[in-house]
């Protein structure tokens, strides 16, 4: 997993970017990848300048998230059962 940066640092970098500095310059100066700086800019704009806020999900998005989690769990259970059936069917032969 990548390095974690403090919210204040992210805000500072984005503010410098908005003030006219180039992402390439900031990347070199602070040793942060340009794509990360650009992602921070997008997050900053979508979260009104607060990186600590979690994006609020609509009820439909919450339901979709829950359904995806349930699907992941069901697939895992199915795969485990398939392996178990395979193992037991081999031992019966």
C-alpha positions in Angstrom: 0.0 0.0 0.0 1.2 3.5 -0.7 2.4 6.2 1.7 -0.2 8.0 3.8 -0.2 11.8 3.7 -1.7 14.1 6.3 -4.8 16.1 5.2 -3.0 19.4 5.8 -0.2 18.4 3.5 -2.6 17.4 0.8 -4.5 20.7 1.1 -1.2 22.6 1.0 -0.2 20.9 -2.2 -3.6 21.4 -3.9 -3.6 25.0 -2.9 -0.2 25.5 -4.5 -1.5 23.7 -7.6 -4.5 26.1 -7.7 -2.2 29.1 -7.2 -0.5 28.3 -10.5 2.3 25.9 -9.7 2.6 23.0 -12.1 1.9 19.4 -10.9 5.3 18.4 -12.3 7.1 21.0 -10.1 5.2 20.0 -7.0 5.8 16.4 -7.8 9.6 16.9 -7.9 9.6 19.3 -4.9 7.6 17.1 -2.5 8.4 13.7 -4.0 4.8 12.9 -4.7 3.7 11.3 -8.0 1.9 13.7 -10.4 -1.1 11.4 -10.7 -1.5 11.4 -6.9 -1.4 15.2 -6.9 -4.0 15.3 -9.6 -6.2 12.8 -7.7 -5.9 15.0 -4.6 -7.1 18.0 -6.7 -10.2 16.1 -7.8 -10.9 14.9 -4.3 -10.4 18.4 -2.9 -12.9 19.8 -5.4 -15.5 17.1 -4.8 -15.2 17.2 -1.0 -15.2 21.0 -0.8 -11.6 21.2 0.5 -11.9 18.6 3.2 -10.0 15.3 2.6 -11.2 13.9 5.9 -14.9 13.8 4.8 -16.1 10.5 3.5 -18.2 10.8 0.4 -21.8 10.5 1.3 -23.5 7.7 -0.6 -27.1 7.8 -1.8 -29.4 5.0 -0.6 -29.0 3.3 -4.0 -25.2 3.4 -3.8 -25.4 2.0 -0.2 -27.6 -0.8 -1.4 -25.3 -1.5 -4.3 -22.3 -1.6 -2.0 -24.0 -4.0 0.3 -25.1 -6.3 -2.5 -21.6 -6.4 -4.0 -20.3 -7.4 -0.6 -22.9 -10.1 -0.2 -22.1 -11.3 -3.7 -18.4 -11.5 -2.9 -19.1 -13.5 0.2 -21.5 -15.9 -1.6 -19.0 -16.5 -4.4 -16.3 -17.3 -1.8 -18.6 -19.8 -0.1 -19.5 -21.4 -3.4 -15.8 -21.8 -4.3 -15.1 -23.3 -0.9 -18.0 -25.8 -1.4 -16.8 -26.7 -4.9 -13.4 -27.5 -3.5 -14.9 -29.5 -0.7 -17.0 -31.5 -3.1 -14.0 -32.1 -5.3 -12.0 -33.4 -2.4 -14.7 -35.6 -1.0 -15.6 -37.1 -4.4 -11.9 -38.0 -5.0 -11.6 -39.8 -1.6 -14.8 -41.9 -2.4 -13.3 -43.3 -5.6 
